[in-house]
């Protein structure tokens, strides 16, 4: 995602006082972007943490509905998935349970 110069990433110092020619890391870019925008709060999660991702729990409900089903066509599978997702959507207590199970705050903190 860095501007290209001659087919290679352009060297950009990591900070104003740095003599390094390495481009800034994603973390330092996001931290500086967050610092410049007081309306933004970035919550960092591990790269892959299914126990912290409420969507994984929702997909678990959907998988249970399709575990021992042979679908005749891709359309049959599509209809079954959409139906199960819609039923889950209509049961807010299931979604709340998925969020609660992660241990994450349902309402993120407001920036000070």
BAMIPA-764231 format. One line per field, with one value per residue (C-alpha): residue number from 1; residue in three letters; chain; y, z negated, x negated. Coordinates in Angstrom, 2 decimals, always signed. Each point is the difference from the previous one (the first is absolute). Example, Ala and Ser with C-alpha at 12.3 -4.5 7.8 and 13.67 -1.06 7.14 Angstrom:
<nodes>
num: (1; 2)
residuo: (Ala; Ser)
cadena: (A; A)
v: (-4.50; +3.44)
w: (-7.80; +0.66)
u: (-12.30; -1.37)
</nodes>
This chain:
<nodes>
num: (1; 2; 3; 4; 5; 6; 7; 8; 9; 10; 11; 12; 13; 14; 15; 16; 17; 18; 19; 20; 21; 22; 23; 24; 25; 26; 27; 28; 29; 30; 31; 32; 33; 34; 35; 36; 37; 38; 39; 40; 41; 42; 43; 44; 45; 46; 47; 48; 49; 50; 51; 52; 53; 54; 55; 56; 57; 58; 59; 60; 61; 62; 63; 64; 65; 66; 67; 68; 69; 70; 71; 72; 73; 74; 75; 76; 77; 78; 79; 80; 81; 82; 83; 84; 85; 86; 87; 88; 89; 90; 91; 92; 93; 94; 95; 96; 97; 98; 99; 100; 101; 102; 103; 104; 105; 106; 107; 108; 109; 110; 111; 112)
residuo: (Unk; Unk; Unk; Unk; Unk; Unk; Unk; Unk; Unk; Unk; Unk; Unk; Unk; Unk; Unk; Unk; Unk; Unk; Unk; Unk; Unk; Unk; Unk; Unk; Unk; Unk; Unk; Unk; Unk; Unk; Unk; Unk; Unk; Unk; Unk; Unk; Unk; Unk; Unk; Unk; Unk; Unk; Unk; Unk; Unk; Unk; Unk; Unk; Unk; Unk; Unk; Unk; Unk; Unk; Unk; Unk; Unk; Unk; Unk; Unk; Unk; Unk; Unk; Unk; Unk; Unk; Unk; Unk; Unk; Unk; Unk; Unk; Unk; Unk; Unk; Unk; Unk; Unk; Unk; Unk; Unk; Unk; Unk; Unk; Unk; Unk; Unk; Unk; Unk; Unk; Unk; Unk; Unk; Unk; Unk; Unk; Unk; Unk; Unk; Unk; Unk; Unk; Unk; Unk; Unk; Unk; Unk; Unk; Unk; Unk; Unk; Unk)
cadena: (A; A; A; A; A; A; A; A; A; A; A; A; A; A; A; A; A; A; A; A; A; A; A; A; A; A; A; A; A; A; A; A; A; A; A; A; A; A; A; A; A; A; A; A; A; A; A; A; A; A; A; A; A; A; A; A; A; A; A; A; A; A; A; A; A; A; A; A; A; A; A; A; A; A; A; A; A; A; A; A; A; A; A; A; A; A; A; A; A; A; A; A; A; A; A; A; A; A; A; A; A; A; A; A; A; A; A; A; A; A; A; A)
v: (+0.00; +2.28; +2.26; -1.75; +1.55; -1.95; -3.19; +0.07; +1.51; +3.52; +0.27; +2.02; +0.61; -1.55; +3.26; +3.51; -0.64; -3.43; -0.71; -3.30; -0.41; -2.65; +0.96; +0.61; -3.07; -0.49; +0.42; +3.36; +1.25; -0.99; +1.51; +3.31; -0.03; -0.70; +2.84; +2.43; -0.94; +0.33; -1.63; -3.26; -2.82; -2.98; -3.24; -2.39; -3.72; -2.92; -0.98; -2.99; -0.53; -1.85; +0.17; +3.82; +0.12; -0.11; -0.86; -3.39; -0.85; +1.04; -2.21; -2.83; +0.24; -0.08; -2.98; -2.02; +0.43; -1.26; -2.65; -3.11; +1.39; -0.92; +2.90; -0.71; +3.34; +3.03; +1.85; -2.47; +0.72; +3.74; -0.14; -2.05; +2.38; +3.09; -1.52; -0.93; +3.39; +1.75; -2.13; +0.87; +3.68; -0.10; -1.33; +2.89; -1.98; -2.40; +2.86; +1.58; -3.37; -0.17; +3.47; -0.77; -3.25; +1.94; +1.96; +3.17; +3.13; +0.20; +3.80; +1.09; +2.70; +3.56; +1.95; +2.52)
w: (+0.00; +0.26; +3.01; +2.52; +1.25; +2.70; -0.88; -3.64; -3.08; -0.70; -3.12; -2.70; -3.49; -2.82; -1.96; +0.46; -2.09; +1.46; +2.42; +1.06; +3.65; -0.81; +0.70; -3.06; -1.37; +0.25; -3.77; -0.02; +2.91; -1.71; -3.31; +1.66; +1.94; -3.22; -1.78; +2.77; -0.11; -3.45; +1.15; +0.76; -2.44; +1.28; -1.92; +0.79; +0.08; +0.60; +3.66; -0.34; -3.16; +0.62; -3.69; +0.25; +3.23; -0.56; +3.67; -0.58; -2.52; +2.45; +2.70; -2.54; -0.16; +3.79; +0.31; -2.42; +2.32; +3.03; -1.51; +1.29; +3.04; +3.61; +2.27; +3.54; +1.41; -1.13; -0.15; -2.63; -2.13; +0.50; -1.08; -3.10; -1.05; +0.55; -1.93; -2.96; -0.04; +0.11; -2.90; -1.99; +0.83; -1.33; -3.35; -1.49; -3.18; +2.08; +1.41; -3.46; -1.30; +2.74; -0.95; -3.73; +0.50; +1.42; -3.21; +2.05; -0.88; +1.95; -0.15; +0.79; -2.25; +1.14; +0.59; -2.70)
u: (+0.00; -2.99; -0.50; -2.21; -3.21; -1.79; +1.91; -1.13; +1.67; -1.21; -2.17; +1.71; -1.39; +2.04; -0.08; -1.33; -3.12; -0.71; -2.82; +1.55; +1.00; +2.62; +3.63; +2.18; +1.73; +3.74; +0.20; -1.80; +2.12; +3.24; -1.15; -0.83; +3.29; +1.88; -1.86; +0.98; +3.70; +1.54; +3.27; -1.80; -0.74; -1.96; +0.45; -2.83; +0.73; -2.32; -0.45; +2.32; +1.96; +3.26; +0.85; -0.02; +2.00; +3.79; +0.55; -1.65; +2.72; +2.73; -1.54; -0.02; +3.81; +0.19; -2.37; +2.13; +2.97; -1.92; -2.28; +1.78; +1.80; -0.68; +0.91; +1.16; -1.08; -2.00; +3.33; +1.26; -3.05; +0.45; +3.66; -0.84; -2.80; +2.13; +2.90; -2.19; -1.74; +3.39; +1.29; -3.11; +0.44; +3.58; -1.24; -1.98; -0.70; -2.14; -2.05; -0.33; -1.21; -2.62; -1.25; +0.03; -1.92; -2.95; -0.46; -0.35; +1.95; +3.24; -0.18; -3.56; -1.45; +0.47; -3.21; -0.83)
</nodes>
